[in-house]
Amino acid sequence: MAKRTPPFEPRERPYKTTGLHLPTALWELLNRVAFERARTNGGRASVPALLVDMIERHRKELEKELAAATR
């Protein structure tokens, strides 16, 4: 039986549902990475969780880009 992991985010965090149009090759890459993470770490494969993780890792860069654009 696969290991159970706690939910990715606390339930108090507000969410928005969105649809993304991604090139097939990129979606397949994200999906494969999500399944590999689930296989190695347990839990369910989740492309949205992978995207959240990637965005959080690059949050400072994104905020810096936004600040430069609004000057």
Predicted model as a PDB file, atoms N, CA, C, CB and O in Angstrom, pLDDT in the B-factor column:
MODEL        1                                                                  
ATOM      1  N   MET A   1       0.847  -1.180   0.000  1.00 58.00           N  
ATOM      2  CA  MET A   1       0.000   0.000   0.000  1.00 58.00           C  
ATOM      3  C   MET A   1       0.892   1.242   0.000  1.00 58.00           C  
ATOM      4  CB  MET A   1      -0.964  -0.002   1.227  1.00 58.00           C  
ATOM      5  O   MET A   1       1.909   1.272   0.694  1.00 58.00           O  
ATOM      6  N   ALA A   2       0.525   2.256  -0.764  1.00 61.00           N  
ATOM      7  CA  ALA A   2       1.311   3.489  -0.856  1.00 61.00           C  
ATOM      8  C   ALA A   2       1.255   4.252   0.461  1.00 61.00           C  
ATOM      9  CB  ALA A   2       0.802   4.377  -2.009  1.00 61.00           C  
ATOM     10  O   ALA A   2       0.267   4.202   1.194  1.00 61.00           O  
ATOM     11  N   LYS A   3       2.349   4.962   0.737  1.00 64.00           N  
ATOM     12  CA  LYS A   3       2.386   5.789   1.937  1.00 64.00           C  
ATOM     13  C   LYS A   3       1.377   6.917   1.812  1.00 64.00           C  
ATOM     14  CB  LYS A   3       3.803   6.353   2.175  1.00 64.00           C  
ATOM     15  O   LYS A   3       1.175   7.462   0.726  1.00 64.00           O  
ATOM     16  N   ARG A   4       0.758   7.258   2.898  1.00 64.00           N  
ATOM     17  CA  ARG A   4      -0.168   8.387   2.893  1.00 64.00           C  
ATOM     18  C   ARG A   4       0.590   9.624   3.334  1.00 64.00           C  
ATOM     19  CB  ARG A   4      -1.398   8.123   3.818  1.00 64.00           C  
ATOM     20  O   ARG A   4       1.396   9.572   4.262  1.00 64.00           O  
ATOM     21  N   THR A   5       0.331  10.716   2.676  1.00 60.00           N  
ATOM     22  CA  THR A   5       0.956  11.979   3.042  1.00 60.00           C  
ATOM     23  C   THR A   5      -0.134  12.957   3.433  1.00 60.00           C  
ATOM     24  CB  THR A   5       1.822  12.542   1.880  1.00 60.00           C  
ATOM     25  O   THR A   5      -1.274  12.834   2.984  1.00 60.00           O  
ATOM     26  N   PRO A   6       0.209  13.926   4.265  1.00 60.00           N  
ATOM     27  CA  PRO A   6      -0.799  14.921   4.632  1.00 60.00           C  
ATOM     28  C   PRO A   6      -1.153  15.775   3.420  1.00 60.00           C  
ATOM     29  CB  PRO A   6      -0.294  15.812   5.792  1.00 60.00           C  
ATOM     30  O   PRO A   6      -0.390  15.819   2.454  1.00 60.00           O  
ATOM     31  N   PRO A   7      -2.294  16.452   3.454  1.00 59.00           N  
ATOM     32  CA  PRO A   7      -2.659  17.320   2.333  1.00 59.00           C  
ATOM     33  C   PRO A   7      -1.537  18.311   2.034  1.00 59.00           C  
ATOM     34  CB  PRO A   7      -3.969  18.074   2.635  1.00 59.00           C  
ATOM     35  O   PRO A   7      -0.796  18.712   2.931  1.00 59.00           O  
ATOM     36  N   PHE A   8      -1.420  18.701   0.761  1.00 60.00           N  
ATOM     37  CA  PHE A   8      -0.313  19.560   0.334  1.00 60.00           C  
ATOM     38  C   PHE A   8      -0.360  20.921   1.013  1.00 60.00           C  
ATOM     39  CB  PHE A   8      -0.336  19.738  -1.176  1.00 60.00           C  
ATOM     40  O   PHE A   8       0.689  21.432   1.404  1.00 60.00           O  
ATOM     41  N   GLU A   9      -1.522  21.522   1.167  1.00 58.00           N  
ATOM     42  CA  GLU A   9      -1.666  22.858   1.733  1.00 58.00           C  
ATOM     43  C   GLU A   9      -2.729  22.853   2.829  1.00 58.00           C  
ATOM     44  CB  GLU A   9      -2.027  23.879   0.634  1.00 58.00           C  
ATOM     45  O   GLU A   9      -3.656  22.044   2.806  1.00 58.00           O  
ATOM     46  N   PRO A  10      -2.578  23.775   3.797  1.00 60.00           N  
ATOM     47  CA  PRO A  10      -3.641  23.896   4.798  1.00 60.00           C  
ATOM     48  C   PRO A  10      -4.957  24.283   4.137  1.00 60.00           C  
ATOM     49  CB  PRO A  10      -3.260  24.933   5.871  1.00 60.00           C  
ATOM     50  O   PRO A  10      -4.961  24.968   3.114  1.00 60.00           O  
ATOM     51  N   ARG A  11      -6.063  23.853   4.710  1.00 67.00           N  
ATOM     52  CA  ARG A  11      -7.371  24.120   4.108  1.00 67.00           C  
ATOM     53  C   ARG A  11      -7.745  25.602   4.172  1.00 67.00           C  
ATOM     54  CB  ARG A  11      -8.442  23.292   4.804  1.00 67.00           C  
ATOM     55  O   ARG A  11      -8.612  26.038   3.415  1.00 67.00           O  
ATOM     56  N   GLU A  12      -7.118  26.387   5.049  1.00 79.00           N  
ATOM     57  CA  GLU A  12      -7.453  27.800   5.162  1.00 79.00           C  
ATOM     58  C   GLU A  12      -6.942  28.613   3.979  1.00 79.00           C  
ATOM     59  CB  GLU A  12      -6.892  28.360   6.446  1.00 79.00           C  
ATOM     60  O   GLU A  12      -7.409  29.731   3.762  1.00 79.00           O  
ATOM     61  N   ARG A  13      -5.999  28.083   3.211  1.00 78.00           N  
ATOM     62  CA  ARG A  13      -5.433  28.821   2.087  1.00 78.00           C  
ATOM     63  C   ARG A  13      -6.488  28.942   0.988  1.00 78.00           C  
ATOM     64  CB  ARG A  13      -4.149  28.121   1.549  1.00 78.00           C  
ATOM     65  O   ARG A  13      -7.033  27.934   0.540  1.00 78.00           O  
ATOM     66  N   PRO A  14      -6.779  30.172   0.552  1.00 88.00           N  
ATOM     67  CA  PRO A  14      -7.778  30.319  -0.509  1.00 88.00           C  
ATOM     68  C   PRO A  14      -7.235  29.818  -1.839  1.00 88.00           C  
ATOM     69  CB  PRO A  14      -8.214  31.783  -0.636  1.00 88.00           C  
ATOM     70  O   PRO A  14      -6.043  29.942  -2.120  1.00 88.00           O  
ATOM     71  N   TYR A  15      -8.105  29.259  -2.645  1.00 88.00           N  
ATOM     72  CA  TYR A  15      -7.730  28.711  -3.944  1.00 88.00           C  
ATOM     73  C   TYR A  15      -8.584  29.313  -5.040  1.00 88.00           C  
ATOM     74  CB  TYR A  15      -7.862  27.189  -3.947  1.00 88.00           C  
ATOM     75  O   TYR A  15      -9.705  29.760  -4.798  1.00 88.00           O  
ATOM     76  N   LYS A  16      -8.045  29.320  -6.238  1.00 89.00           N  
ATOM     77  CA  LYS A  16      -8.775  29.674  -7.452  1.00 89.00           C  
ATOM     78  C   LYS A  16      -8.640  28.489  -8.391  1.00 89.00           C  
ATOM     79  CB  LYS A  16      -8.231  31.010  -8.109  1.00 89.00           C  
ATOM     80  O   LYS A  16      -7.570  27.888  -8.487  1.00 89.00           O  
ATOM     81  N   THR A  17      -9.706  28.154  -9.077  1.00 91.00           N  
ATOM     82  CA  THR A  17      -9.655  27.092 -10.075  1.00 91.00           C  
ATOM     83  C   THR A  17      -9.394  27.741 -11.414  1.00 91.00           C  
ATOM     84  CB  THR A  17     -10.972  26.249 -10.097  1.00 91.00           C  
ATOM     85  O   THR A  17     -10.016  28.745 -11.763  1.00 91.00           O  
ATOM     86  N   THR A  18      -8.471  27.162 -12.166  1.00 89.00           N  
ATOM     87  CA  THR A  18      -8.105  27.727 -13.451  1.00 89.00           C  
ATOM     88  C   THR A  18      -7.887  26.620 -14.477  1.00 89.00           C  
ATOM     89  CB  THR A  18      -6.848  28.589 -13.319  1.00 89.00           C  
ATOM     90  O   THR A  18      -7.642  25.466 -14.126  1.00 89.00           O  
ATOM     91  N   GLY A  19      -7.978  26.982 -15.708  1.00 93.00           N  
ATOM     92  CA  GLY A  19      -7.644  26.058 -16.794  1.00 93.00           C  
ATOM     93  C   GLY A  19      -6.414  26.593 -17.498  1.00 93.00           C  
ATOM     94  O   GLY A  19      -6.354  27.775 -17.835  1.00 93.00           O  
ATOM     95  N   LEU A  20      -5.456  25.752 -17.717  1.00 92.00           N  
ATOM     96  CA  LEU A  20      -4.229  26.167 -18.393  1.00 92.00           C  
ATOM     97  C   LEU A  20      -4.117  25.450 -19.723  1.00 92.00           C  
ATOM     98  CB  LEU A  20      -2.989  25.884 -17.518  1.00 92.00           C  
ATOM     99  O   LEU A  20      -4.401  24.256 -19.822  1.00 92.00           O  
ATOM    100  N   HIS A  21      -3.712  26.165 -20.719  1.00 95.00           N  
ATOM    101  CA  HIS A  21      -3.458  25.573 -22.028  1.00 95.00           C  
ATOM    102  C   HIS A  21      -1.954  25.428 -22.151  1.00 95.00           C  
ATOM    103  CB  HIS A  21      -4.058  26.443 -23.203  1.00 95.00           C  
ATOM    104  O   HIS A  21      -1.230  26.414 -22.291  1.00 95.00           O  
ATOM    105  N   LEU A  22      -1.494  24.190 -22.098  1.00 95.00           N  
ATOM    106  CA  LEU A  22      -0.062  23.904 -22.149  1.00 95.00           C  
ATOM    107  C   LEU A  22       0.253  23.081 -23.390  1.00 95.00           C  
ATOM    108  CB  LEU A  22       0.398  23.159 -20.874  1.00 95.00           C  
ATOM    109  O   LEU A  22      -0.566  22.280 -23.839  1.00 95.00           O  
ATOM    110  N   PRO A  23       1.451  23.286 -23.945  1.00 97.00           N  
ATOM    111  CA  PRO A  23       1.870  22.380 -25.015  1.00 97.00           C  
ATOM    112  C   PRO A  23       1.896  20.942 -24.492  1.00 97.00           C  
ATOM    113  CB  PRO A  23       3.266  22.787 -25.567  1.00 97.00           C  
ATOM    114  O   PRO A  23       2.242  20.698 -23.336  1.00 97.00           O  
ATOM    115  N   THR A  24       1.531  20.006 -25.348  1.00 97.00           N  
ATOM    116  CA  THR A  24       1.435  18.601 -24.943  1.00 97.00           C  
ATOM    117  C   THR A  24       2.721  18.092 -24.310  1.00 97.00           C  
ATOM    118  CB  THR A  24       1.082  17.740 -26.137  1.00 97.00           C  
ATOM    119  O   THR A  24       2.677  17.399 -23.294  1.00 97.00           O  
ATOM    120  N   ALA A  25       3.858  18.424 -24.894  1.00 98.00           N  
ATOM    121  CA  ALA A  25       5.137  17.926 -24.382  1.00 98.00           C  
ATOM    122  C   ALA A  25       5.392  18.416 -22.957  1.00 98.00           C  
ATOM    123  CB  ALA A  25       6.285  18.364 -25.300  1.00 98.00           C  
ATOM    124  O   ALA A  25       5.913  17.670 -22.128  1.00 98.00           O  
ATOM    125  N   LEU A  26       5.026  19.673 -22.670  1.00 97.00           N  
ATOM    126  CA  LEU A  26       5.226  20.199 -21.311  1.00 97.00           C  
ATOM    127  C   LEU A  26       4.266  19.549 -20.326  1.00 97.00           C  
ATOM    128  CB  LEU A  26       5.041  21.726 -21.291  1.00 97.00           C  
ATOM    129  O   LEU A  26       4.654  19.216 -19.206  1.00 97.00           O  
ATOM    130  N   TRP A  27       3.002  19.364 -20.741  1.00 96.00           N  
ATOM    131  CA  TRP A  27       2.043  18.710 -19.854  1.00 96.00           C  
ATOM    132  C   TRP A  27       2.501  17.287 -19.546  1.00 96.00           C  
ATOM    133  CB  TRP A  27       0.632  18.699 -20.488  1.00 96.00           C  
ATOM    134  O   TRP A  27       2.415  16.841 -18.402  1.00 96.00           O  
ATOM    135  N   GLU A  28       2.987  16.575 -20.559  1.00 97.00           N  
ATOM    136  CA  GLU A  28       3.462  15.209 -20.333  1.00 97.00           C  
ATOM    137  C   GLU A  28       4.640  15.189 -19.365  1.00 97.00           C  
ATOM    138  CB  GLU A  28       3.862  14.558 -21.662  1.00 97.00           C  
ATOM    139  O   GLU A  28       4.719  14.315 -18.502  1.00 97.00           O  
ATOM    140  N   LEU A  29       5.553  16.143 -19.502  1.00 98.00           N  
ATOM    141  CA  LEU A  29       6.691  16.228 -18.576  1.00 98.00           C  
ATOM    142  C   LEU A  29       6.209  16.469 -17.146  1.00 98.00           C  
ATOM    143  CB  LEU A  29       7.657  17.355 -19.008  1.00 98.00           C  
ATOM    144  O   LEU A  29       6.642  15.787 -16.217  1.00 98.00           O  
ATOM    145  N   LEU A  30       5.316  17.437 -16.972  1.00 97.00           N  
ATOM    146  CA  LEU A  30       4.791  17.725 -15.632  1.00 97.00           C  
ATOM    147  C   LEU A  30       4.075  16.508 -15.053  1.00 97.00           C  
ATOM    148  CB  LEU A  30       3.832  18.929 -15.676  1.00 97.00           C  
ATOM    149  O   LEU A  30       4.244  16.182 -13.878  1.00 97.00           O  
ATOM    150  N   ASN A  31       3.287  15.846 -15.872  1.00 97.00           N  
ATOM    151  CA  ASN A  31       2.548  14.676 -15.414  1.00 97.00           C  
ATOM    152  C   ASN A  31       3.496  13.555 -14.993  1.00 97.00           C  
ATOM    153  CB  ASN A  31       1.604  14.182 -16.512  1.00 97.00           C  
ATOM    154  O   ASN A  31       3.279  12.918 -13.962  1.00 97.00           O  
ATOM    155  N   ARG A  32       4.537  13.310 -15.773  1.00 98.00           N  
ATOM    156  CA  ARG A  32       5.506  12.264 -15.444  1.00 98.00           C  
ATOM    157  C   ARG A  32       6.245  12.587 -14.147  1.00 98.00           C  
ATOM    158  CB  ARG A  32       6.510  12.087 -16.590  1.00 98.00           C  
ATOM    159  O   ARG A  32       6.471  11.704 -13.320  1.00 98.00           O  
ATOM    160  N   VAL A  33       6.622  13.868 -13.970  1.00 97.00           N  
ATOM    161  CA  VAL A  33       7.303  14.266 -12.729  1.00 97.00           C  
ATOM    162  C   VAL A  33       6.362  14.109 -11.540  1.00 97.00           C  
ATOM    163  CB  VAL A  33       7.810  15.728 -12.823  1.00 97.00           C  
ATOM    164  O   VAL A  33       6.778  13.633 -10.483  1.00 97.00           O  
ATOM    165  N   ALA A  34       5.106  14.499 -11.696  1.00 97.00           N  
ATOM    166  CA  ALA A  34       4.131  14.353 -10.607  1.00 97.00           C  
ATOM    167  C   ALA A  34       3.971  12.882 -10.222  1.00 97.00           C  
ATOM    168  CB  ALA A  34       2.763  14.948 -11.018  1.00 97.00           C  
ATOM    169  O   ALA A  34       3.922  12.558  -9.036  1.00 97.00           O  
ATOM    170  N   PHE A  35       3.889  11.990 -11.211  1.00 97.00           N  
ATOM    171  CA  PHE A  35       3.766  10.565 -10.907  1.00 97.00           C  
ATOM    172  C   PHE A  35       5.034  10.016 -10.259  1.00 97.00           C  
ATOM    173  CB  PHE A  35       3.450   9.782 -12.177  1.00 97.00           C  
ATOM    174  O   PHE A  35       4.958   9.167  -9.371  1.00 97.00           O  
ATOM    175  N   GLU A  36       6.187  10.489 -10.693  1.00 97.00           N  
ATOM    176  CA  GLU A  36       7.447  10.028 -10.082  1.00 97.00           C  
ATOM    177  C   GLU A  36       7.532  10.493  -8.632  1.00 97.00           C  
ATOM    178  CB  GLU A  36       8.672  10.549 -10.883  1.00 97.00           C  
ATOM    179  O   GLU A  36       7.970   9.735  -7.767  1.00 97.00           O  
ATOM    180  N   ARG A  37       7.120  11.729  -8.355  1.00 96.00           N  
ATOM    181  CA  ARG A  37       7.110  12.219  -6.964  1.00 96.00           C  
ATOM    182  C   ARG A  37       6.164  11.372  -6.109  1.00 96.00           C  
ATOM    183  CB  ARG A  37       6.687  13.717  -6.910  1.00 96.00           C  
ATOM    184  O   ARG A  37       6.484  11.035  -4.969  1.00 96.00           O  
ATOM    185  N   ALA A  38       5.013  11.036  -6.658  1.00 96.00           N  
ATOM    186  CA  ALA A  38       4.061  10.209  -5.911  1.00 96.00           C  
ATOM    187  C   ALA A  38       4.640   8.825  -5.656  1.00 96.00           C  
ATOM    188  CB  ALA A  38       2.729  10.095  -6.671  1.00 96.00           C  
ATOM    189  O   ALA A  38       4.455   8.256  -4.581  1.00 96.00           O  
ATOM    190  N   ARG A  39       5.336   8.291  -6.644  1.00 96.00           N  
ATOM    191  CA  ARG A  39       5.929   6.957  -6.490  1.00 96.00           C  
ATOM    192  C   ARG A  39       7.029   6.959  -5.428  1.00 96.00           C  
ATOM    193  CB  ARG A  39       6.498   6.466  -7.834  1.00 96.00           C  
ATOM    194  O   ARG A  39       7.113   6.033  -4.621  1.00 96.00           O  
ATOM    195  N   THR A  40       7.860   7.982  -5.424  1.00 96.00           N  
ATOM    196  CA  THR A  40       8.987   8.009  -4.491  1.00 96.00           C  
ATOM    197  C   THR A  40       8.609   8.548  -3.112  1.00 96.00           C  
ATOM    198  CB  THR A  40      10.102   8.844  -5.067  1.00 96.00           C  
ATOM    199  O   THR A  40       9.171   8.119  -2.104  1.00 96.00           O  
ATOM    200  N   ASN A  41       7.654   9.493  -3.063  1.00 94.00           N  
ATOM    201  CA  ASN A  41       7.308  10.129  -1.785  1.00 94.00           C  
ATOM    202  C   ASN A  41       5.982   9.649  -1.217  1.00 94.00           C  
ATOM    203  CB  ASN A  41       7.261  11.621  -1.954  1.00 94.00           C  
ATOM    204  O   ASN A  41       5.643   9.974  -0.079  1.00 94.00           O  
ATOM    205  N   GLY A  42       5.236   8.887  -1.988  1.00 94.00           N  
ATOM    206  CA  GLY A  42       3.915   8.473  -1.554  1.00 94.00           C  
ATOM    207  C   GLY A  42       2.894   9.547  -1.881  1.00 94.00           C  
ATOM    208  O   GLY A  42       3.253  10.635  -2.331  1.00 94.00           O  
ATOM    209  N   GLY A  43       1.651   9.252  -1.662  1.00 94.00           N  
ATOM    210  CA  GLY A  43       0.586  10.204  -1.949  1.00 94.00           C  
ATOM    211  C   GLY A  43       0.115  10.091  -3.378  1.00 94.00           C  
ATOM    212  O   GLY A  43       0.443   9.137  -4.084  1.00 94.00           O  
ATOM    213  N   ARG A  44      -0.661  11.078  -3.797  1.00 95.00           N  
ATOM    214  CA  ARG A  44      -1.246  11.078  -5.129  1.00 95.00           C  
ATOM    215  C   ARG A  44      -0.422  11.947  -6.070  1.00 95.00           C  
ATOM    216  CB  ARG A  44      -2.697  11.568  -5.080  1.00 95.00           C  
ATOM    217  O   ARG A  44       0.204  12.919  -5.648  1.00 95.00           O  
ATOM    218  N   ALA A  45      -0.431  11.589  -7.334  1.00 96.00           N  
ATOM    219  CA  ALA A  45       0.222  12.417  -8.348  1.00 96.00           C  
ATOM    220  C   ALA A  45      -0.611  13.681  -8.540  1.00 96.00           C  
ATOM    221  CB  ALA A  45       0.388  11.640  -9.703  1.00 96.00           C  
ATOM    222  O   ALA A  45      -1.830  13.610  -8.691  1.00 96.00           O  
ATOM    223  N   SER A  46       0.045  14.829  -8.533  1.00 95.00           N  
ATOM    224  CA  SER A  46      -0.685  16.082  -8.650  1.00 95.00           C  
ATOM    225  C   SER A  46       0.133  17.102  -9.433  1.00 95.00           C  
ATOM    226  CB  SER A  46      -1.040  16.631  -7.263  1.00 95.00           C  
ATOM    227  O   SER A  46       1.126  17.635  -8.939  1.00 95.00           O  
ATOM    228  N   VAL A  47      -0.303  17.361 -10.662  1.00 96.00           N  
ATOM    229  CA  VAL A  47       0.346  18.399 -11.455  1.00 96.00           C  
ATOM    230  C   VAL A  47       0.122  19.772 -10.815  1.00 96.00           C  
ATOM    231  CB  VAL A  47      -0.187  18.385 -12.906  1.00 96.00           C  
ATOM    232  O   VAL A  47       1.065  20.562 -10.773  1.00 96.00           O  
ATOM    233  N   PRO A  48      -1.079  20.100 -10.314  1.00 94.00           N  
ATOM    234  CA  PRO A  48      -1.238  21.397  -9.649  1.00 94.00           C  
ATOM    235  C   PRO A  48      -0.288  21.564  -8.452  1.00 94.00           C  
ATOM    236  CB  PRO A  48      -2.682  21.565  -9.184  1.00 94.00           C  
ATOM    237  O   PRO A  48       0.260  22.649  -8.258  1.00 94.00           O  
ATOM    238  N   ALA A  49      -0.086  20.526  -7.659  1.00 94.00           N  
ATOM    239  CA  ALA A  49       0.843  20.628  -6.527  1.00 94.00           C  
ATOM    240  C   ALA A  49       2.261  20.864  -7.023  1.00 94.00           C  
ATOM    241  CB  ALA A  49       0.789  19.356  -5.659  1.00 94.00           C  
ATOM    242  O   ALA A  49       3.014  21.624  -6.414  1.00 94.00           O  
ATOM    243  N   LEU A  50       2.630  20.220  -8.120  1.00 96.00           N  
ATOM    244  CA  LEU A  50       3.946  20.430  -8.713  1.00 96.00           C  
ATOM    245  C   LEU A  50       4.102  21.872  -9.185  1.00 96.00           C  
ATOM    246  CB  LEU A  50       4.168  19.462  -9.882  1.00 96.00           C  
ATOM    247  O   LEU A  50       5.145  22.487  -8.961  1.00 96.00           O  
ATOM    248  N   LEU A  51       3.081  22.412  -9.831  1.00 96.00           N  
ATOM    249  CA  LEU A  51       3.132  23.802 -10.287  1.00 96.00           C  
ATOM    250  C   LEU A  51       3.230  24.776  -9.114  1.00 96.00           C  
ATOM    251  CB  LEU A  51       1.900  24.126 -11.130  1.00 96.00           C  
ATOM    252  O   LEU A  51       3.997  25.738  -9.171  1.00 96.00           O  
ATOM    253  N   VAL A  52       2.462  24.534  -8.056  1.00 95.00           N  
ATOM    254  CA  VAL A  52       2.536  25.386  -6.860  1.00 95.00           C  
ATOM    255  C   VAL A  52       3.953  25.357  -6.294  1.00 95.00           C  
ATOM    256  CB  VAL A  52       1.511  24.923  -5.782  1.00 95.00           C  
ATOM    257  O   VAL A  52       4.506  26.401  -5.948  1.00 95.00           O  
ATOM    258  N   ASP A  53       4.539  24.168  -6.200  1.00 96.00           N  
ATOM    259  CA  ASP A  53       5.904  24.035  -5.688  1.00 96.00           C  
ATOM    260  C   ASP A  53       6.885  24.817  -6.556  1.00 96.00           C  
ATOM    261  CB  ASP A  53       6.316  22.554  -5.625  1.00 96.00           C  
ATOM    262  O   ASP A  53       7.745  25.525  -6.032  1.00 96.00           O  
ATOM    263  N   MET A  54       6.766  24.696  -7.868  1.00 96.00           N  
ATOM    264  CA  MET A  54       7.672  25.399  -8.781  1.00 96.00           C  
ATOM    265  C   MET A  54       7.516  26.916  -8.660  1.00 96.00           C  
ATOM    266  CB  MET A  54       7.414  24.959 -10.229  1.00 96.00           C  
ATOM    267  O   MET A  54       8.511  27.641  -8.658  1.00 96.00           O  
ATOM    268  N   ILE A  55       6.293  27.393  -8.560  1.00 96.00           N  
ATOM    269  CA  ILE A  55       6.051  28.828  -8.439  1.00 96.00           C  
ATOM    270  C   ILE A  55       6.584  29.345  -7.111  1.00 96.00           C  
ATOM    271  CB  ILE A  55       4.552  29.138  -8.570  1.00 96.00           C  
ATOM    272  O   ILE A  55       7.205  30.407  -7.067  1.00 96.00           O  
ATOM    273  N   GLU A  56       6.349  28.611  -6.030  1.00 97.00           N  
ATOM    274  CA  GLU A  56       6.857  29.034  -4.715  1.00 97.00           C  
ATOM    275  C   GLU A  56       8.379  29.113  -4.716  1.00 97.00           C  
ATOM    276  CB  GLU A  56       6.382  28.066  -3.616  1.00 97.00           C  
ATOM    277  O   GLU A  56       8.954  30.016  -4.108  1.00 97.00           O  
ATOM    278  N   ARG A  57       9.044  28.162  -5.402  1.00 97.00           N  
ATOM    279  CA  ARG A  57      10.508  28.179  -5.479  1.00 97.00           C  
ATOM    280  C   ARG A  57      11.024  29.411  -6.216  1.00 97.00           C  
ATOM    281  CB  ARG A  57      11.013  26.917  -6.170  1.00 97.00           C  
ATOM    282  O   ARG A  57      12.118  29.898  -5.929  1.00 97.00           O  
ATOM    283  N   HIS A  58      10.240  29.913  -7.165  1.00 97.00           N  
ATOM    284  CA  HIS A  58      10.673  31.049  -7.980  1.00 97.00           C  
ATOM    285  C   HIS A  58       9.907  32.330  -7.652  1.00 97.00           C  
ATOM    286  CB  HIS A  58      10.508  30.721  -9.453  1.00 97.00           C  
ATOM    287  O   HIS A  58       9.914  33.283  -8.432  1.00 97.00           O  
ATOM    288  N   ARG A  59       9.253  32.345  -6.505  1.00 97.00           N  
ATOM    289  CA  ARG A  59       8.407  33.475  -6.112  1.00 97.00           C  
ATOM    290  C   ARG A  59       9.165  34.797  -6.098  1.00 97.00           C  
ATOM    291  CB  ARG A  59       7.809  33.222  -4.745  1.00 97.00           C  
ATOM    292  O   ARG A  59       8.672  35.795  -6.624  1.00 97.00           O  
ATOM    293  N   LYS A  60      10.367  34.820  -5.499  1.00 97.00           N  
ATOM    294  CA  LYS A  60      11.131  36.065  -5.411  1.00 97.00           C  
ATOM    295  C   LYS A  60      11.483  36.596  -6.797  1.00 97.00           C  
ATOM    296  CB  LYS A  60      12.406  35.850  -4.593  1.00 97.00           C  
ATOM    297  O   LYS A  60      11.412  37.801  -7.038  1.00 97.00           O  
ATOM    298  N   GLU A  61      11.864  35.702  -7.708  1.00 97.00           N  
ATOM    299  CA  GLU A  61      12.181  36.123  -9.075  1.00 97.00           C  
ATOM    300  C   GLU A  61      10.951  36.721  -9.754  1.00 97.00           C  
ATOM    301  CB  GLU A  61      12.717  34.934  -9.895  1.00 97.00           C  
ATOM    302  O   GLU A  61      11.048  37.741 -10.437  1.00 97.00           O  
ATOM    303  N   LEU A  62       9.795  36.083  -9.564  1.00 96.00           N  
ATOM    304  CA  LEU A  62       8.562  36.565 -10.184  1.00 96.00           C  
ATOM    305  C   LEU A  62       8.152  37.924  -9.604  1.00 96.00           C  
ATOM    306  CB  LEU A  62       7.430  35.539  -9.990  1.00 96.00           C  
ATOM    307  O   LEU A  62       7.736  38.816 -10.344  1.00 96.00           O  
ATOM    308  N   GLU A  63       8.271  38.079  -8.281  1.00 96.00           N  
ATOM    309  CA  GLU A  63       7.937  39.354  -7.646  1.00 96.00           C  
ATOM    310  C   GLU A  63       8.894  40.453  -8.097  1.00 96.00           C  
ATOM    311  CB  GLU A  63       7.972  39.217  -6.116  1.00 96.00           C  
ATOM    312  O   GLU A  63       8.484  41.598  -8.283  1.00 96.00           O  
ATOM    313  N   LYS A  64      10.171  40.106  -8.274  1.00 96.00           N  
ATOM    314  CA  LYS A  64      11.155  41.083  -8.748  1.00 96.00           C  
ATOM    315  C   LYS A  64      10.825  41.516 -10.175  1.00 96.00           C  
ATOM    316  CB  LYS A  64      12.586  40.494  -8.682  1.00 96.00           C  
ATOM    317  O   LYS A  64      10.906  42.701 -10.499  1.00 96.00           O  
ATOM    318  N   GLU A  65      10.453  40.561 -11.028  1.00 95.00           N  
ATOM    319  CA  GLU A  65      10.060  40.895 -12.408  1.00 95.00           C  
ATOM    320  C   GLU A  65       8.847  41.798 -12.425  1.00 95.00           C  
ATOM    321  CB  GLU A  65       9.770  39.624 -13.211  1.00 95.00           C  
ATOM    322  O   GLU A  65       8.792  42.751 -13.203  1.00 95.00           O  
ATOM    323  N   LEU A  66       7.870  41.510 -11.574  1.00 95.00           N  
ATOM    324  CA  LEU A  66       6.666  42.336 -11.506  1.00 95.00           C  
ATOM    325  C   LEU A  66       6.995  43.744 -11.022  1.00 95.00           C  
ATOM    326  CB  LEU A  66       5.628  41.691 -10.583  1.00 95.00           C  
ATOM    327  O   LEU A  66       6.473  44.723 -11.556  1.00 95.00           O  
ATOM    328  N   ALA A  67       7.853  43.849 -10.020  1.00 94.00           N  
ATOM    329  CA  ALA A  67       8.229  45.169  -9.486  1.00 94.00           C  
ATOM    330  C   ALA A  67       8.942  45.997 -10.555  1.00 94.00           C  
ATOM    331  CB  ALA A  67       9.137  45.015  -8.237  1.00 94.00           C  
ATOM    332  O   ALA A  67       8.721  47.204 -10.654  1.00 94.00           O  
ATOM    333  N   ALA A  68       9.793  45.355 -11.349  1.00 94.00           N  
ATOM    334  CA  ALA A  68      10.507  46.068 -12.414  1.00 94.00           C  
ATOM    335  C   ALA A  68       9.543  46.531 -13.495  1.00 94.00           C  
ATOM    336  CB  ALA A  68      11.595  45.175 -13.027  1.00 94.00           C  
ATOM    337  O   ALA A  68       9.733  47.599 -14.077  1.00 94.00           O  
ATOM    338  N   ALA A  69       8.522  45.749 -13.767  1.00 92.00           N  
ATOM    339  CA  ALA A  69       7.557  46.092 -14.815  1.00 92.00           C  
ATOM    340  C   ALA A  69       6.621  47.219 -14.390  1.00 92.00           C  
ATOM    341  CB  ALA A  69       6.743  44.866 -15.194  1.00 92.00           C  
ATOM    342  O   ALA A  69       6.091  47.928 -15.245  1.00 92.00           O  
ATOM    343  N   THR A  70       6.410  47.397 -13.099  1.00 86.00           N  
ATOM    344  CA  THR A  70       5.459  48.418 -12.630  1.00 86.00           C  
ATOM    345  C   THR A  70       6.141  49.740 -12.295  1.00 86.00           C  
ATOM    346  CB  THR A  70       4.712  47.911 -11.408  1.00 86.00           C  
ATOM    347  O   THR A  70       5.490  50.663 -11.804  1.00 86.00           O  
ATOM    348  N   ARG A  71       7.417  49.839 -12.548  1.00 81.00           N  
ATOM    349  CA  ARG A  71       8.116  51.121 -12.275  1.00 81.00           C  
ATOM    350  C   ARG A  71       7.904  52.092 -13.379  1.00 81.00           C  
ATOM    351  CB  ARG A  71       9.606  50.908 -12.076  1.00 81.00           C  
ATOM    352  O   ARG A  71       8.412  53.212 -13.321  1.00 81.00           O  
TER     353      ARG A  71                                                      
ENDMDL                                                                          
END                                                                             
